Amino acid sequence: MSFIFTEENKKKFEAILERYPEKRAAMLPALWLVQQQNEWISPEAMEYVASLLDLAPARVYEVATFYTMFNLKPIGKYHFQVCRTLSCQLCGAESITHYLKEKLGIEKLGQTSQDGRFTLSEVECLGSCGTAPMLQLNDDYHENLTPQKLDELIASLK
């Protein structure tokens, strides 16, 4: 199955191109648009973006695999992304990740729960060092985390 933008997203992509002096500079917003449409970026979608930007698919793959903000496989409805950098680690991110693994029934990072609802990942700095430990749940930040706050957060999703 090949990937193609919806008509609405084709228009958005054209508007994105207008902001950049060179097509290749639009790669990050183009990949973000793919992810918004599809929830993840498939190899076919990377090839599609490469064709739109007149690039080799390998160039798009290099960028998509570098950034943790891009999902390279299907994810659950709720994506928990725990910050793993220094400030969060010093304030307990490791215990937050361990707690979430147990609570969500996920064995390894990057996996999705058996019911398909939750995916758990660790990501690089999310820029909220003063409120560590923290995570991003889909597009929202949750800071100063404790097991109790996680329980409340998970309960609010059911």
C-alpha positions in Angstrom: 0.0 0.0 0.0 1.5 3.3 -1.0 1.2 6.6 0.8 -0.2 9.8 -0.6 -1.3 13.1 1.1 -5.0 13.8 1.3 -6.2 16.7 -0.8 -6.2 18.9 2.3 -2.6 17.9 3.2 -1.5 18.4 -0.4 -2.5 22.0 0.0 -0.8 22.3 3.3 2.4 20.8 1.8 2.3 23.4 -1.0 2.0 26.1 1.6 5.0 24.6 3.5 7.1 24.7 0.3 6.4 28.4 -0.1 8.2 29.1 3.2 11.5 27.6 2.1 14.0 28.8 -0.5 14.9 25.1 -1.3 12.6 22.1 -1.4 14.8 20.0 0.8 14.5 22.4 3.6 10.8 21.5 4.0 11.7 17.9 5.0 10.9 18.2 8.7 7.5 19.8 8.3 6.7 17.4 5.4 7.4 14.4 7.7 5.4 16.0 10.5 2.5 16.4 8.1 2.8 12.7 7.1 2.7 11.7 10.8 -0.3 13.9 11.5 -2.2 12.2 8.6 -1.0 8.6 9.2 0.1 8.6 12.9 3.4 7.1 11.9 5.9 7.4 9.0 6.1 4.2 6.9 8.9 3.5 4.4 6.4 4.2 1.6 5.7 7.6 3.1 9.4 8.4 3.3 9.7 7.5 -0.4 6.7 9.7 -1.1 8.3 12.7 0.7 11.6 12.0 -1.0 9.8 12.2 -4.4 8.1 15.4 -3.5 11.3 17.0 -2.4 13.5 15.6 -5.2 15.7 13.7 -2.8 17.0 10.2 -2.5 14.8 8.2 -0.1 17.9 7.5 2.0 18.1 11.2 2.9 14.6 11.2 4.2 15.2 8.0 6.1 18.3 9.5 7.7 16.3 12.4 9.1 13.2 10.4 10.1 15.3 8.0 12.1 17.4 10.7 13.8 14.5 12.5 15.5 12.6 10.7 18.3 9.5 12.8 17.5 8.8 10.7 14.4 7.1 7.4 14.9 8.5 4.8 12.5 5.9 2.1 13.3 2.3 2.2 14.4 1.7 3.4 17.9 -1.1 3.1 20.4 -3.8 5.7 20.9 -1.9 7.1 23.8 1.9 7.6 23.4 3.8 8.1 26.6 7.2 9.6 25.8 9.4 9.8 29.0 12.3 12.3 28.9 15.5 10.4 29.5 18.1 13.2 29.6 20.1 14.4 32.6 17.7 16.6 34.5 14.9 14.1 34.3 17.2 11.2 35.1 18.5 12.9 38.2 14.9 13.6 39.3 13.6 10.0 38.9 12.7 9.4 35.2 14.0 5.9 35.4 11.5 5.0 38.2 8.7 6.8 36.2 9.5 4.6 33.1 9.6 1.4 35.3 6.3 2.3 36.9 4.7 2.9 33.5 6.0 -0.4 32.2 4.3 -2.2 35.0 1.1 -0.1 35.0 0.6 -0.3 31.2 1.7 -3.9 30.9 4.6 -3.1 28.5 7.8 -5.2 28.7 10.2 -3.1 26.6 10.4 0.5 25.5 9.0 1.2 22.1 6.3 -1.5 22.5 2.6 -1.1 22.5 0.2 -2.7 25.1 -1.6 -5.8 23.9 -4.9 -3.9 23.7 -3.2 -1.3 21.4 -4.0 1.6 23.6 -0.6 2.5 25.0 2.9 2.9 23.6 5.8 3.7 25.9 9.0 5.4 24.6 12.0 7.3 26.0 12.9 10.4 24.2 15.7 13.0 24.3 15.2 16.3 26.1 11.7 17.8 25.8 12.9 21.1 27.2 11.2 21.1 30.6 14.2 20.5 32.8 12.9 22.7 35.7 9.8 20.5 36.1 11.5 17.1 35.9 10.7 14.3 35.7 8.3 14.8 32.9 6.8 13.1 29.9 4.9 14.0 26.8 1.5 12.2 26.3 0.6 12.5 22.7 1.0 16.3 22.3 0.7 17.4 25.9 3.4 17.8 28.6 3.0 16.3 32.1 5.5 17.5 34.6 6.7 17.0 38.2 5.6 13.4 37.9 5.0 11.0 40.7 3.3 7.5 40.7 0.1 9.2 42.0 0.1 11.7 39.2 0.7 8.9 36.7 -2.3 6.9 38.2 -4.5 9.9 37.8 -3.3 10.5 34.3 -3.9 6.9 33.2 -7.3 6.9 34.9 -8.3 10.0 32.9 -7.7 8.1 29.7 -10.1 5.2 30.3 
